[in-house]
Amino acid sequence: MLIRSVEKFLRAHEISPTKFGRLAARDPRFVLDLRNGREPRGAMEARIQGFMAGYEAARETGHAA
């Protein structure tokens, strides 16, 4: 489930849910909506997964925001 990956990511990187939503989905309520049962479509889920992977890679090379 996407929400589990997102929650783990938020804890690991100490990012607020609203900041994550703005950066990953351009929607500050994204994580709250996921917590309330929102099920994003495939394209959005791929976008979120891509954001998390890119953030991890940038952090490893020292280029994270």
Secondary structure by P-SEA (a helix, b strand, c coil): caaaaaaaaaaaacccaaaaaaacccccaaaaaaaacccccaaaaaaaaaaaaaaaaaaaacccc
